[in-house]
């Protein structure tokens, strides 16, 4: 039987997110979330869309180049999407990730209360 000479399109691979490629989804996610400022950007986008400038203002110590890199990585992972008129917002996958992280937030709040850590005042509209 003769093989077709037609070029087959190679299967699409996951976007390169850097880090190790172990084939374990949880490792890939932890590698992504463990990058400096990544969780902070995720957290700041939890309630509202933010422009690059507003997001940078919320993360005042982060350089613009690092913020740009984190946003690019989050876009490649399908966690954040750009909105032309009003900046960036979490995708459904990004919101699902935040829901999955809720137990950690609740644990941190209980821990902070026991340790008597100072608490930030909630912003309007926080969940």
DSSP file (Angstrom, degrees, kcal/mol; ACC not computed):
  #  RESIDUE AA STRUCTURE BP1 BP2  ACC     N-H-->O    O-->H-N    N-H-->O    O-->H-N    TCO  KAPPA ALPHA  PHI   PSI    X-CA   Y-CA   Z-CA
    1    1 A X              0   0    0      0, 0.0     2,-0.3     0, 0.0     0, 0.0   0.000 360.0 360.0 360.0 131.3    0.0    0.0    0.0
    2    2 A X        -     0   0    0      1,-0.0     2,-0.2     0, 0.0     0, 0.0  -0.646 360.0-128.3 -86.9 135.2    1.4    3.3   -1.1
    3    3 A X        -     0   0    0     -2,-0.3     2,-0.2     1,-0.1    -1,-0.0  -0.536  27.9-106.4 -80.4 146.3    1.6    6.2    1.5
    4    4 A X        -     0   0    0     -2,-0.2    -1,-0.1     1,-0.1     0, 0.0  -0.466  15.7-147.3 -70.4 142.1    0.1    9.5    0.7
    5    5 A X        +     0   0    0     -2,-0.2    -1,-0.1     2,-0.1     3,-0.0   0.471  59.8 122.4 -88.2  -3.6    2.6   12.3   -0.1
    6    6 A X  S    S-     0   0    0      1,-0.1     2,-0.4     0, 0.0    -2,-0.1  -0.341  70.1-115.5 -62.7 138.3    0.3   14.9    1.4
    7    7 A X        -     0   0    0     -2,-0.0     2,-0.4     1,-0.0    -1,-0.1  -0.606  27.0-143.4 -75.5 126.9    1.9   16.8    4.2
    8    8 A X        -     0   0    0     -2,-0.4     2,-0.4    -3,-0.0     3,-0.0  -0.745  17.6-117.9 -91.2 139.1    0.1   16.2    7.5
    9    9 A X        -     0   0    0     -2,-0.4     3,-0.1     1,-0.1    -1,-0.0  -0.609  33.6-118.7 -74.0 128.5   -0.2   19.1    9.9
   10   10 A X        -     0   0    0     -2,-0.4    -1,-0.1     1,-0.1     3,-0.1  -0.337  37.7 -92.8 -65.4 150.6    1.6   18.3   13.1
   11   11 A X        -     0   0    0      1,-0.1     2,-0.3    -3,-0.0    -1,-0.1  -0.337  43.9-107.5 -63.5 144.4   -0.6   18.1   16.2
   12   12 A X        -     0   0    0     -3,-0.1     2,-0.2     1,-0.0    -1,-0.1  -0.542  35.5-150.5 -72.8 133.9   -0.8   21.4   18.1
   13   13 A X        -     0   0    0     -2,-0.3     3,-0.1     1,-0.1    -1,-0.0  -0.593  29.1 -84.2 -99.3 166.6    1.1   21.3   21.3
   14   14 A X        -     0   0    0     -2,-0.2    -1,-0.1     1,-0.1    63,-0.1  -0.329  60.0 -87.9 -63.7 150.5    0.4   23.2   24.5
   15   15 A X        -     0   0    0     61,-0.4     2,-0.6     1,-0.1    -1,-0.1  -0.315  48.5-102.1 -60.7 144.1    1.8   26.7   24.5
   16   16 A X        +     0   0    0      1,-0.2    -1,-0.1    -3,-0.1     3,-0.1  -0.559  44.8 171.2 -70.9 117.4    5.3   26.8   25.8
   17   17 A X        -     0   0    0     -2,-0.6    -1,-0.2     1,-0.4     3,-0.1   0.261  41.0-124.6-109.5   9.3    5.1   28.1   29.4
   18   18 A X        +     0   0    0      1,-0.2    -1,-0.4    55,-0.0    14,-0.1  -0.199  68.8  82.6  75.3-173.8    8.7   27.5   30.3
   19   19 A X  S    S-     0   0    0     -3,-0.1    -1,-0.2    12,-0.1     2,-0.1  -0.165  92.2 -26.4  71.9-170.0    9.8   25.4   33.2
   20   20 A X        -     0   0    0      7,-0.1     2,-0.8    -3,-0.1     3,-0.2  -0.445  48.8-141.8 -78.5 149.9   10.0   21.6   33.1
   21   21 A X        +     0   0    0      1,-0.1    -2,-0.1    -2,-0.1    -1,-0.1  -0.812  40.2 150.6-111.0  88.3    7.9   19.5   30.8
   22   22 A X        -     0   0    0     -2,-0.8    -1,-0.1     2,-0.2     3,-0.1   0.621  58.8-120.9 -93.9 -14.6    7.1   16.5   33.0
   23   23 A X  S    S+     0   0    0      1,-0.2     2,-0.6    -3,-0.2    -2,-0.1   0.500  78.2 119.5  83.1   3.3    3.8   15.7   31.5
   24   24 A X     >  -     0   0    0      1,-0.2     4,-2.1     2,-0.0     3,-0.4  -0.908  55.2-154.4-104.2 114.6    2.1   16.2   34.8
   25   25 A X  H  > S+     0   0    0     -2,-0.6     4,-2.6     1,-0.2     5,-0.2   0.873  93.7  54.4 -56.8 -40.1   -0.5   19.0   34.7
   26   26 A X  H  > S+     0   0    0      1,-0.2     4,-2.6     2,-0.2    -1,-0.2   0.888 108.7  49.2 -64.8 -36.3   -0.3   19.8   38.4
   27   27 A X  H  > S+     0   0    0     -3,-0.4     4,-2.6     2,-0.2    -1,-0.2   0.913 110.6  50.3 -66.9 -42.4    3.5   20.3   38.0
   28   28 A X  H  X S+     0   0    0     -4,-2.1     4,-2.1     2,-0.2    -2,-0.2   0.913 112.8  47.0 -61.6 -42.0    3.0   22.6   35.0
   29   29 A X  H  X S+     0   0    0     -4,-2.6     4,-3.1     2,-0.2     5,-0.3   0.929 112.4  48.5 -66.6 -44.5    0.4   24.6   36.9
   30   30 A X  H  X S+     0   0    0     -4,-2.6     4,-1.7     1,-0.2    -2,-0.2   0.884 110.6  51.9 -64.1 -37.3    2.6   24.9   40.0
   31   31 A X  H  < S+     0   0    0     -4,-2.6     4,-0.3     2,-0.2    -1,-0.2   0.921 113.4  45.2 -61.3 -43.2    5.6   25.9   37.9
   32   32 A X  H >< S+     0   0    0     -4,-2.1     3,-1.3     1,-0.2    -2,-0.2   0.951 116.0  44.0 -65.4 -50.5    3.4   28.6   36.3
   33   33 A X  H 3< S+     0   0    0     -4,-3.1     6,-0.5     1,-0.3    -1,-0.2   0.724 105.2  65.1 -70.3 -20.7    1.9   29.9   39.6
   34   34 A X  T 3< S+     0   0    0     -4,-1.7    -1,-0.3    -5,-0.3    -2,-0.2   0.521  75.8 110.3 -80.8  -4.6    5.3   29.8   41.3
   35   35 A X  S X> S-     0   0    0     -3,-1.3     3,-2.1    -4,-0.3     4,-0.5  -0.465  86.7 -88.2 -71.7 143.2    6.7   32.5   39.1
   36   36 A X  T 34 S+     0   0    0      1,-0.3    -1,-0.1    -2,-0.1    -2,-0.1  -0.244 109.1   3.2 -55.4 133.0    7.3   35.8   40.8
   37   37 A X  T 3> S+     0   0    0     -3,-0.1     4,-2.4    -4,-0.1    -1,-0.3   0.243  96.7 113.5  77.0  -8.8    4.3   38.1   40.8
   38   38 A X  H <> S+     0   0    0     -3,-2.1     4,-2.3     1,-0.2     5,-0.2   0.943  78.8  43.1 -60.7 -50.2    2.1   35.5   39.0
   39   39 A X  H  X S+     0   0    0     -6,-0.5     4,-2.7    -4,-0.5    -1,-0.2   0.854 112.1  55.5 -65.6 -33.2   -0.3   35.0   41.9
   40   40 A X  H  > S+     0   0    0      2,-0.2     4,-2.6     1,-0.2    -1,-0.2   0.922 108.4  47.0 -64.9 -43.2   -0.5   38.7   42.6
   41   41 A X  H  X S+     0   0    0     -4,-2.4     4,-1.5     2,-0.2    -2,-0.2   0.931 113.0  49.6 -63.2 -44.8   -1.6   39.4   39.0
   42   42 A X  H  < S+     0   0    0     -4,-2.3     3,-0.3    -5,-0.2    -2,-0.2   0.928 112.2  48.8 -57.4 -46.4   -4.2   36.7   39.2
   43   43 A X  H >< S+     0   0    0     -4,-2.7     3,-1.6     1,-0.2     4,-0.3   0.903 108.1  52.6 -62.9 -43.7   -5.4   38.1   42.5
   44   44 A X  H 3< S+     0   0    0     -4,-2.6     3,-0.4     1,-0.3     4,-0.4   0.779 108.9  50.7 -66.6 -25.9   -5.7   41.6   41.2
   45   45 A X  T 3< S+     0   0    0     -4,-1.5    45,-0.5    -3,-0.3    -1,-0.3   0.396  83.0  99.3 -89.0   3.9   -7.8   40.5   38.3
   46   46 A X  S <  S+     0   0    0     -3,-1.6    -1,-0.2     1,-0.2    -2,-0.1   0.819  93.1  23.0 -63.7 -33.6  -10.2   38.6   40.5
   47   47 A X  S    S+     0   0    0     -3,-0.4     2,-0.3    -4,-0.3    -1,-0.2   0.661 124.2  10.1-109.4 -19.4  -12.9   41.2   40.6
   48   48 A X  S    S-     0   0    0     -4,-0.4     2,-0.3    40,-0.0    -1,-0.2  -0.978  73.9 -91.4-157.0 163.6  -12.6   43.4   37.6
   49   49 A X        -     0   0    0     -2,-0.3     2,-0.4    40,-0.1    40,-0.2  -0.602  43.7-166.5 -77.3 142.2  -11.0   44.1   34.3
   50   50 A X  B     -A   88   0A   0     38,-2.0    38,-3.4    -2,-0.3     2,-0.1  -0.992  17.2-129.2-134.7 141.5   -7.8   46.2   34.6
   51   51 A X     >  -     0   0    0     -2,-0.4     4,-2.7    36,-0.3     5,-0.2  -0.357  38.1-103.2 -74.6 166.3   -5.7   48.0   32.0
   52   52 A X  H  > S+     0   0    0      1,-0.2     4,-2.5     2,-0.2     5,-0.2   0.924 124.0  49.9 -55.9 -45.5   -2.0   47.4   32.0
   53   53 A X  H  > S+     0   0    0      2,-0.2     4,-2.0     1,-0.2    -1,-0.2   0.913 112.2  46.0 -62.7 -44.7   -1.5   50.7   33.7
   54   54 A X  H  > S+     0   0    0      2,-0.2     4,-1.7     1,-0.2    -1,-0.2   0.892 112.8  50.7 -66.5 -38.9   -4.0   50.0   36.5
   55   55 A X  H  X S+     0   0    0     -4,-2.7     4,-1.2     1,-0.2    -2,-0.2   0.912 110.2  49.5 -64.8 -42.3   -2.7   46.5   37.0
   56   56 A X  H  < S+     0   0    0     -4,-2.5     6,-0.3    -5,-0.2     3,-0.3   0.882 107.2  55.2 -64.5 -37.7    0.9   47.9   37.3
   57   57 A X  H >< S+     0   0    0     -4,-2.0     3,-0.6     1,-0.2    -1,-0.2   0.867 106.7  50.8 -63.3 -35.6   -0.4   50.5   39.9
   58   58 A X  H 3< S+     0   0    0     -4,-1.7     2,-0.3     1,-0.3    -1,-0.2   0.762 115.7  42.6 -71.6 -24.6   -1.8   47.7   42.0
   59   59 A X  T >< S+     0   0    0     -4,-1.2     3,-2.3    -3,-0.3    -1,-0.3  -0.561  77.8 170.9-117.0  63.4    1.5   45.8   41.8
   60   60 A X  T <   +     0   0    0     -3,-0.6    -1,-0.1    -2,-0.3    -2,-0.1   0.666  69.6  53.0 -58.8 -24.0    3.7   48.9   42.4
   61   61 A X  T 3  S+     0   0    0     -3,-0.1     2,-0.3     2,-0.1    -1,-0.3   0.549  87.9  99.2 -88.5  -5.1    7.0   47.1   42.8
   62   62 A X  S <  S-     0   0    0     -3,-2.3     2,-0.1    -6,-0.3    -3,-0.1  -0.629  72.9-127.0 -86.4 136.1    6.8   45.1   39.6
   63   63 A X     >  -     0   0    0     -2,-0.3     4,-2.4     1,-0.1     5,-0.2  -0.449  21.1-117.6 -75.5 153.9    8.6   46.4   36.5
   64   64 A X  H  > S+     0   0    0      1,-0.2     4,-2.6     2,-0.2     5,-0.2   0.863 114.6  54.8 -59.8 -35.6    6.6   46.8   33.3
   65   65 A X  H  > S+     0   0    0      2,-0.2     4,-2.0     1,-0.2    -1,-0.2   0.896 109.0  46.8 -68.0 -37.7    8.7   44.2   31.5
   66   66 A X  H  > S+     0   0    0      2,-0.2     4,-2.8     1,-0.2     5,-0.2   0.922 112.6  49.8 -68.3 -42.9    7.9   41.6   34.2
   67   67 A X  H  X S+     0   0    0     -4,-2.4     4,-2.7     1,-0.2     5,-0.2   0.925 110.3  50.5 -60.7 -43.5    4.2   42.4   34.1
   68   68 A X  H  X S+     0   0    0     -4,-2.6     4,-2.3     1,-0.2    -1,-0.2   0.908 111.5  48.6 -59.9 -42.1    4.2   42.1   30.4
   69   69 A X  H  X S+     0   0    0     -4,-2.0     4,-2.4     2,-0.2    -2,-0.2   0.916 111.6  48.9 -64.2 -44.1    5.9   38.7   30.6
   70   70 A X  H  X S+     0   0    0     -4,-2.8     4,-2.5     2,-0.2    -2,-0.2   0.913 111.5  49.1 -64.5 -41.8    3.4   37.5   33.3
   71   71 A X  H  X S+     0   0    0     -4,-2.7     4,-2.5     2,-0.2    -1,-0.2   0.920 110.9  50.8 -63.0 -42.4    0.4   38.6   31.2
   72   72 A X  H  X S+     0   0    0     -4,-2.3     4,-2.4    -5,-0.2    -2,-0.2   0.910 111.4  47.9 -60.9 -42.4    1.8   36.9   28.2
   73   73 A X  H  X S+     0   0    0     -4,-2.4     4,-1.7     2,-0.2    -1,-0.2   0.891 112.1  49.2 -65.6 -39.5    2.3   33.7   30.1
   74   74 A X  H  <>S+     0   0    0     -4,-2.5     5,-2.8     2,-0.2     6,-1.1   0.873 111.1  50.0 -68.5 -36.8   -1.2   33.9   31.5
   75   75 A X  H ><5S+     0   0    0     -4,-2.5     3,-1.2     4,-0.2    -2,-0.2   0.927 109.6  50.9 -65.0 -44.3   -2.6   34.5   28.1
   76   76 A X  H 3<5S+     0   0    0     -4,-2.4   -61,-0.4     1,-0.3    -2,-0.2   0.840 110.7  49.8 -62.1 -33.1   -0.7   31.5   26.7
   77   77 A X  T 3<5S-     0   0    0     -4,-1.7    -1,-0.3    -5,-0.2    -2,-0.2   0.542 115.3-117.5 -82.8  -7.4   -2.1   29.4   29.5
   78   78 A X  T < 5S+     0   0    0     -3,-1.2    16,-0.4    -4,-0.5    15,-0.4   0.731  84.8 113.4  79.3  21.9   -5.6   30.6   28.8
   79   79 A X  S   <S+     0   0    0     -5,-2.8    12,-2.4     1,-0.2     2,-0.3   0.764  75.2  32.4 -95.1 -30.2   -6.0   32.2   32.2
   80   80 A X  E     -B   90   0A   0     -6,-1.1     2,-0.4    10,-0.3    10,-0.2  -0.944  63.0-167.1-129.3 147.1   -6.2   35.9   31.0
   81   81 A X  E     -B   89   0A   0      8,-2.8     8,-2.2    -2,-0.3     2,-0.2  -0.989  23.7-117.9-132.9 146.5   -7.6   37.5   27.9
   82   82 A X  E     -B   88   0A   0     -2,-0.4     2,-0.5     6,-0.2     6,-0.3  -0.563  17.1-159.2 -80.4 145.2   -7.2   41.0   26.6
   83   83 A X  E  >  -B   87   0A   0      4,-4.4     4,-1.6    -2,-0.2     3,-0.3  -0.976  13.0-145.2-122.6 114.1  -10.2   43.3   26.2
   84   84 A X  T  4 S+     0   0    0     -2,-0.5     3,-0.2     1,-0.2    -1,-0.1   0.847  93.8  37.1 -50.1 -46.2   -9.4   46.1   23.8
   85   85 A X  T  4 S+     0   0    0      1,-0.2    -1,-0.2    -3,-0.1   -34,-0.1   0.822 130.8  22.7 -80.8 -30.4  -11.4   48.7   25.5
   86   86 A X  T  4 S-     0   0    0     -3,-0.3     2,-0.3     1,-0.3    -2,-0.2   0.106  99.5-114.1-133.4  26.3  -10.9   47.9   29.1
   87   87 A X  E  <  - B   0  83A   0     -4,-1.6    -4,-4.4    -3,-0.2    -1,-0.3  -0.610  61.4 -13.8  92.1-137.5   -7.7   46.0   29.6
   88   88 A X  E     +AB  50  82A   0    -38,-3.4   -38,-2.0    -2,-0.3     2,-0.3  -0.785  51.8 178.2-113.7 150.8   -7.4   42.4   30.8
   89   89 A X  E     - B   0  81A   0     -8,-2.2    -8,-2.8    -2,-0.3     2,-0.2  -0.971  35.1 -95.7-144.5 160.9   -9.8   40.0   32.5
   90   90 A X  E     - B   0  80A   0    -45,-0.5   -10,-0.3    -2,-0.3   -11,-0.1  -0.514  36.3-134.1 -73.7 143.5   -9.8   36.4   33.7
   91   91 A X     >  -     0   0    0    -12,-2.4     4,-2.5    -2,-0.2     5,-0.2  -0.281  36.8 -92.0 -81.1 178.3  -11.1   33.8   31.3
   92   92 A X  H  > S+     0   0    0      1,-0.2     4,-2.4     2,-0.2     5,-0.2   0.905 132.3  51.8 -59.7 -40.2  -13.5   31.1   32.6
   93   93 A X  H  > S+     0   0    0    -15,-0.4     4,-2.2     2,-0.2    -1,-0.2   0.887 108.3  51.5 -63.3 -37.7  -10.5   28.9   33.2
   94   94 A X  H  > S+     0   0    0    -16,-0.4     4,-1.9   -15,-0.2    -2,-0.2   0.904 111.0  46.9 -64.8 -41.6   -8.9   31.8   35.2
   95   95 A X  H  X S+     0   0    0     -4,-2.5     4,-2.1     2,-0.2    -2,-0.2   0.878 111.0  52.3 -67.3 -37.0  -12.0   32.2   37.3
   96   96 A X  H  X S+     0   0    0     -4,-2.4     4,-2.2     2,-0.2    -2,-0.2   0.885 107.0  53.5 -65.0 -37.7  -12.2   28.4   37.8
   97   97 A X  H  X S+     0   0    0     -4,-2.2     4,-1.4     2,-0.2    -2,-0.2   0.922 107.8  50.0 -62.4 -43.8   -8.6   28.5   39.0
   98   98 A X  H  X S+     0   0    0     -4,-1.9     4,-0.6     1,-0.2     3,-0.2   0.902 109.3  51.7 -61.5 -40.3   -9.4   31.2   41.6
   99   99 A X  H >< S+     0   0    0     -4,-2.1     3,-1.0     1,-0.2     4,-0.4   0.897 108.2  52.1 -62.4 -38.2  -12.4   29.1   42.8
  100  100 A X  H 3< S+     0   0    0     -4,-2.2     3,-0.4     1,-0.2    -1,-0.2   0.796 108.7  51.5 -67.4 -27.1  -10.0   26.1   43.2
  101  101 A X  H >X S+     0   0    0     -4,-1.4     4,-1.6    -3,-0.2     3,-0.9   0.504  81.2  97.6 -87.4  -5.0   -7.6   28.4   45.3
  102  102 A X  H <X S+     0   0    0     -3,-1.0     4,-2.6    -4,-0.6     5,-0.3   0.882  76.4  57.8 -53.4 -44.3  -10.4   29.5   47.7
  103  103 A X  H 3> S+     0   0    0     -3,-0.4     4,-2.2    -4,-0.4    -1,-0.3   0.867 105.8  51.2 -57.4 -33.2   -9.5   26.9   50.4
  104  104 A X  H <> S+     0   0    0     -3,-0.9     4,-2.5     2,-0.2    -1,-0.2   0.900 109.1  50.7 -68.3 -39.8   -6.0   28.4   50.5
  105  105 A X  H  X S+     0   0    0     -4,-1.6     4,-2.2     2,-0.2    -2,-0.2   0.932 111.7  46.9 -62.0 -46.0   -7.4   31.9   50.9
  106  106 A X  H  X S+     0   0    0     -4,-2.6     4,-2.2     1,-0.2    -2,-0.2   0.898 112.0  50.5 -65.0 -40.1   -9.7   30.8   53.8
  107  107 A X  H  X S+     0   0    0     -4,-2.2     4,-2.7    -5,-0.3    -1,-0.2   0.931 110.1  50.6 -61.2 -44.6   -6.8   29.0   55.4
  108  108 A X  H  X S+     0   0    0     -4,-2.5     4,-2.7     1,-0.2    -2,-0.2   0.877 108.9  51.5 -62.3 -39.0   -4.6   32.1   55.1
  109  109 A X  H  X S+     0   0    0     -4,-2.2     4,-1.9     2,-0.2    -1,-0.2   0.915 112.2  45.4 -65.8 -42.4   -7.3   34.3   56.7
  110  110 A X  H  X S+     0   0    0     -4,-2.2     4,-2.2     2,-0.2    -2,-0.2   0.922 114.7  48.8 -64.4 -43.8   -7.7   31.9   59.7
  111  111 A X  H  X S+     0   0    0     -4,-2.7     4,-2.6     1,-0.2    -2,-0.2   0.915 110.1  50.9 -61.5 -45.0   -3.9   31.7   60.0
  112  112 A X  H  X>S+     0   0    0     -4,-2.7     5,-2.6     1,-0.2     4,-0.6   0.885 109.6  51.0 -62.4 -38.9   -3.5   35.5   59.8
  113  113 A X  H ><5S+     0   0    0     -4,-1.9     3,-0.5     3,-0.2    -1,-0.2   0.919 112.7  45.4 -65.0 -43.0   -6.2   35.9   62.5
  114  114 A X  H 3<5S+     0   0    0     -4,-2.2    -2,-0.2     1,-0.2    -1,-0.2   0.884 116.7  44.7 -66.6 -38.3   -4.4   33.4   64.9
  115  115 A X  H 3<5S-     0   0    0     -4,-2.6    -1,-0.2    -5,-0.2    -2,-0.2   0.491 108.7-127.7 -84.1  -2.9   -1.0   35.0   64.2
  116  116 A X  T <<5 +     0   0    0     -4,-0.6    -3,-0.2    -3,-0.5     2,-0.2   0.877  45.0 171.2  55.9  42.0   -2.5   38.5   64.6
  117  117 A X      < -     0   0    0     -5,-2.6    -1,-0.2    -6,-0.2     2,-0.1  -0.553  42.2 -98.3 -76.7 146.0   -1.1   39.6   61.3
  118  118 A X        -     0   0    0     -2,-0.2     2,-0.4     1,-0.1    -1,-0.1  -0.420  40.0-141.9 -64.7 140.1   -2.4   43.0   60.1
  119  119 A X        -     0   0    0     -2,-0.1     2,-0.2    -3,-0.1    -1,-0.1  -0.843  10.0-122.6-106.5 140.8   -5.2   42.7   57.6
  120  120 A X        -     0   0    0     -2,-0.4     2,-0.3     1,-0.1     3,-0.0  -0.493  34.3-105.4 -74.1 148.7   -5.7   44.9   54.6
  121  121 A X        -     0   0    0     -2,-0.2    -1,-0.1     1,-0.1     2,-0.1  -0.591  42.4-108.4 -73.7 135.7   -8.9   46.8   54.3
  122  122 A X        -     0   0    0     -2,-0.3     2,-0.1     1,-0.1    -1,-0.1  -0.370  28.7-127.7 -66.7 142.3  -11.2   45.2   51.7
  123  123 A X    >   -     0   0    0      1,-0.1     3,-1.5    -2,-0.1     2,-0.1  -0.463  40.4 -82.3 -78.9 159.3  -11.7   47.1   48.5
  124  124 A X  T 3  S+     0   0    0      1,-0.2    -1,-0.1    -2,-0.1     0, 0.0  -0.441 116.0  18.7 -60.4 132.1  -15.2   47.7   47.3
  125  125 A X  T 3  S+     0   0    0      1,-0.2    -1,-0.2    -2,-0.1     2,-0.1   0.594  84.7 151.3  85.0  11.8  -16.6   44.7   45.4
  126  126 A X    <         0   0    0     -3,-1.5    -1,-0.2     1,-0.1    -4,-0.0  -0.450 360.0 360.0 -76.2 152.4  -14.1   42.1   46.8
  127  127 A X              0   0    0     -2,-0.1    -1,-0.1     0, 0.0    -2,-0.0   0.407 360.0 360.0-100.4 360.0  -15.3   38.6   47.0
